Amino acid sequence: MKQMTAHKVTAFSIDALRDDVRHLVEKGTVSRYQPIYTLCRYIPYREWLCAERELESNNYLLRDPVIDLLGREDWTND
């Protein structure tokens, strides 16, 4: 399994997390309906602690679905 791309421990922002999660969803690695805590499989442990703090500070619960983190998505082929 591939880990998320190189974000330094000090560089975890909610926008960086959203970008990485969007990439994982687009690849089909993670489902939109899985809980956010599923992402811990793709983030190294030390970085996960920072990511978890960032999520909590932005009012996300680890049991929330990944789609909540992604926000609005645009569809081109409806």
C-alpha positions as CSV (number, residue, x, y, z in Angstrom):
1,M,0.0,0.0,0.0
2,K,1.3,3.4,-0.9
3,Q,1.6,6.1,1.7
4,M,0.5,9.6,1.2
5,T,2.9,12.0,-0.5
6,A,5.7,13.8,1.4
7,H,4.2,16.2,3.8
8,K,6.4,17.0,6.7
9,V,5.1,16.6,10.2
10,T,5.0,20.4,10.7
11,A,3.3,20.9,7.3
12,F,0.0,19.1,7.9
13,S,-2.8,21.5,7.0
14,I,-6.4,20.6,6.4
15,D,-6.0,21.6,2.7
16,A,-3.0,19.2,2.3
17,L,-5.0,16.5,3.9
18,R,-8.0,17.1,1.6
19,D,-5.7,17.0,-1.4
20,D,-4.2,13.7,-0.4
21,V,-7.5,12.2,0.5
22,R,-9.0,13.4,-2.9
23,H,-6.1,11.6,-4.7
24,L,-6.7,8.4,-2.7
25,V,-10.5,8.5,-3.5
26,E,-9.9,9.2,-7.2
27,K,-7.5,6.2,-7.4
28,G,-10.1,4.0,-5.7
29,T,-7.8,3.3,-2.7
30,V,-10.3,4.8,-0.2
31,S,-14.0,5.0,-0.5
32,R,-15.9,8.2,0.1
33,Y,-18.1,6.3,2.7
34,Q,-15.3,4.9,4.8
35,P,-14.6,6.6,8.1
36,I,-11.8,9.1,8.3
37,Y,-9.8,6.9,10.6
38,T,-9.2,4.6,7.6
39,L,-6.7,7.1,6.4
40,C,-4.3,6.1,9.2
41,R,-3.3,3.2,7.0
42,Y,-1.8,5.6,4.5
43,I,-0.1,8.1,6.7
44,P,3.0,7.3,8.8
45,Y,2.3,7.0,12.5
46,R,4.2,10.2,13.5
47,E,2.5,12.2,10.9
48,W,-0.9,10.7,11.7
49,L,-0.8,12.2,15.2
50,C,-0.4,15.7,13.6
51,A,-3.1,14.9,11.0
52,E,-5.5,13.8,13.7
53,R,-4.9,17.0,15.6
54,E,-5.5,19.0,12.5
55,L,-8.8,17.1,11.8
56,E,-10.0,17.6,15.4
57,S,-9.1,21.4,15.3
58,N,-11.3,21.6,12.2
59,N,-14.2,19.8,13.9
60,Y,-13.9,16.5,12.1
61,L,-14.5,13.3,14.0
62,L,-12.5,10.2,13.1
63,R,-15.8,8.3,12.6
64,D,-17.1,10.8,10.1
65,P,-17.1,9.6,6.5
66,V,-14.3,10.6,4.2
67,I,-16.8,12.5,1.9
68,D,-17.3,15.0,4.7
69,L,-13.6,15.9,4.5
70,L,-13.7,16.2,0.7
71,G,-16.5,18.8,0.7
72,R,-18.1,19.7,-2.6
73,E,-17.2,17.7,-5.7
74,D,-17.9,18.7,-9.3
75,W,-19.1,16.1,-11.8
76,T,-18.6,16.6,-15.5
77,N,-20.5,13.6,-16.8
78,D,-23.9,13.5,-15.1
